[in-house]
Amino acid sequence: MKKSSSISRVAIFFAVMITIHFTTSFILHFVPSGIQPTLVHIPVVIASIIYGPRIGATLGLLMGLFSLTMNTLVLTPASHLFSPFVPNGNFYSLLIAIVPRILIGITPYYIYKLMRNRTGLITAGIVGSMTNTVFVLSGIYLFFGSQFKGGINDFLALIVSTNSLIEVIATVLITSAVVPALEKLK
């Protein structure tokens, strides 16, 4: 594959990721539910399946850097979990922001490559979405659990039962619809 075509694919998927971020942030700003699912990972999962783990990992890295940047510039109560450059943030914040996102770009490819059917596509979507959830929440629990003064289990249960469930369903639905179409174009 030509280097220029890889760069253009990454650029297109990254533009989609940024659009998804700002669109969902705008919409969820007006929904008083407290649920803030992350949907930016979906293009990373799709790119991983279609174009392989190198492009997937690159997009995952960009997702992590984007998360780091947004949490540094726009402070929220959870910004310190993803940025070492804000109060209470540290090196572990950087790990939580970057490593799980890179892994999102790797795991779906190998799951789909192993199965190569509709079930594999669904499983790759689930694994890609859960890679983010499991590694980010595990990092928060390990590195910042003591900051929650005993309420970390409730916090994690809330996220797993709401946000991550929505994220998995959205990832599976969108991935199942988009990947077959992109494979035909490829």
WOWOKA-V183936 format. One record per residue. N is the residue number from 1. RES is the residue in three letters. BURIAL is I if it has 24 or more other C-alpha atoms within 12 Angstrom, else O. D_FIRST is the distance of its C-alpha to the first C-alpha in Angstrom with 1 decimal. Layout:
((N	RES	BURIAL	D_FIRST) (N	RES	BURIAL	D_FIRST))
This chain:
((1	MET	O	0.0) (2	LYS	O	3.8) (3	LYS	O	6.4) (4	SER	O	8.5) (5	SER	O	7.0) (6	SER	O	7.1) (7	ILE	O	10.5) (8	SER	O	11.7) (9	ARG	I	11.2) (10	VAL	I	13.1) (11	ALA	O	15.6) (12	ILE	O	16.3) (13	PHE	I	16.9) (14	PHE	I	18.9) (15	ALA	O	21.0) (16	VAL	I	21.7) (17	MET	I	22.8) (18	ILE	I	25.1) (19	THR	O	26.5) (20	ILE	I	27.3) (21	HIS	I	28.9) (22	PHE	O	31.2) (23	THR	O	32.0) (24	THR	O	33.0) (25	SER	O	34.9) (26	PHE	O	36.8) (27	ILE	O	37.7) (28	LEU	O	38.6) (29	HIS	O	40.7) (30	PHE	O	43.2) (31	VAL	O	43.2) (32	PRO	O	45.9) (33	SER	O	44.7) (34	GLY	O	43.3) (35	ILE	O	40.3) (36	GLN	I	37.1) (37	PRO	I	34.1) (38	THR	I	30.7) (39	LEU	I	28.2) (40	VAL	I	25.5) (41	HIS	I	23.9) (42	ILE	I	23.2) (43	PRO	I	19.9) (44	VAL	I	18.8) (45	VAL	I	19.7) (46	ILE	I	18.0) (47	ALA	I	14.7) (48	SER	I	15.1) (49	ILE	I	15.8) (50	ILE	I	13.2) (51	TYR	I	10.1) (52	GLY	I	11.5) (53	PRO	I	13.8) (54	ARG	I	11.8) (55	ILE	I	11.4) (56	GLY	I	14.8) (57	ALA	I	16.5) (58	THR	I	15.4) (59	LEU	I	17.0) (60	GLY	I	19.8) (61	LEU	I	20.5) (62	LEU	I	20.7) (63	MET	I	23.0) (64	GLY	I	25.1) (65	LEU	I	25.4) (66	PHE	I	26.3) (67	SER	I	28.9) (68	LEU	I	30.2) (69	THR	I	30.5) (70	MET	I	32.2) (71	ASN	I	34.6) (72	THR	I	35.5) (73	LEU	O	36.2) (74	VAL	O	37.7) (75	LEU	O	40.1) (76	THR	O	40.9) (77	PRO	O	43.0) (78	ALA	I	39.8) (79	SER	I	38.0) (80	HIS	I	39.1) (81	LEU	I	37.1) (82	PHE	I	33.8) (83	SER	I	34.7) (84	PRO	I	36.5) (85	PHE	O	37.5) (86	VAL	I	40.1) (87	PRO	O	43.5) (88	ASN	O	43.4) (89	GLY	I	39.6) (90	ASN	O	38.6) (91	PHE	O	35.8) (92	TYR	I	35.5) (93	SER	I	34.8) (94	LEU	I	31.6) (95	LEU	I	30.7) (96	ILE	I	31.4) (97	ALA	I	29.4) (98	ILE	I	26.2) (99	VAL	I	26.0) (100	PRO	I	26.4) (101	ARG	I	23.9) (102	ILE	I	21.1) (103	LEU	I	22.3) (104	ILE	I	22.0) (105	GLY	I	18.2) (106	ILE	I	18.3) (107	THR	I	21.3) (108	PRO	I	20.5) (109	TYR	I	17.2) (110	TYR	I	19.4) (111	ILE	I	22.3) (112	TYR	I	20.5) (113	LYS	O	18.7) (114	LEU	O	22.2) (115	MET	O	23.9) (116	ARG	O	21.6) (117	ASN	O	24.4) (118	ARG	O	26.1) (119	THR	O	28.0) (120	GLY	I	24.8) (121	LEU	I	23.5) (122	ILE	I	26.8) (123	THR	I	27.0) (124	ALA	I	23.6) (125	GLY	I	24.8) (126	ILE	I	28.1) (127	VAL	I	26.6) (128	GLY	I	24.2) (129	SER	I	27.2) (130	MET	I	29.6) (131	THR	I	27.4) (132	ASN	I	28.1) (133	THR	I	31.7) (134	VAL	I	32.6) (135	PHE	I	31.1) (136	VAL	I	32.3) (137	LEU	I	35.7) (138	SER	I	36.1) (139	GLY	I	35.4) (140	ILE	I	37.9) (141	TYR	I	40.4) (142	LEU	O	40.1) (143	PHE	I	40.0) (144	PHE	I	41.9) (145	GLY	O	44.1) (146	SER	O	47.2) (147	GLN	O	47.0) (148	PHE	O	47.6) (149	LYS	O	51.1) (150	GLY	O	50.9) (151	GLY	O	49.2) (152	ILE	O	45.7) (153	ASN	O	46.0) (154	ASP	O	47.0) (155	PHE	O	44.2) (156	LEU	I	41.5) (157	ALA	O	43.2) (158	LEU	O	43.2) (159	ILE	I	39.5) (160	VAL	I	38.6) (161	SER	O	41.0) (162	THR	O	39.9) (163	ASN	I	36.7) (164	SER	I	34.6) (165	LEU	I	36.0) (166	ILE	O	35.0) (167	GLU	I	31.5) (168	VAL	I	31.0) (169	ILE	I	32.3) (170	ALA	I	30.3) (171	THR	I	27.0) (172	VAL	I	27.8) (173	LEU	I	28.8) (174	ILE	I	26.0) (175	THR	I	23.2) (176	SER	I	25.0) (177	ALA	O	25.1) (178	VAL	I	21.7) (179	VAL	I	19.3) (180	PRO	O	20.5) (181	ALA	O	20.2) (182	LEU	O	16.6) (183	GLU	O	15.7) (184	LYS	O	17.5) (185	LEU	O	15.6) (186	LYS	O	12.2))
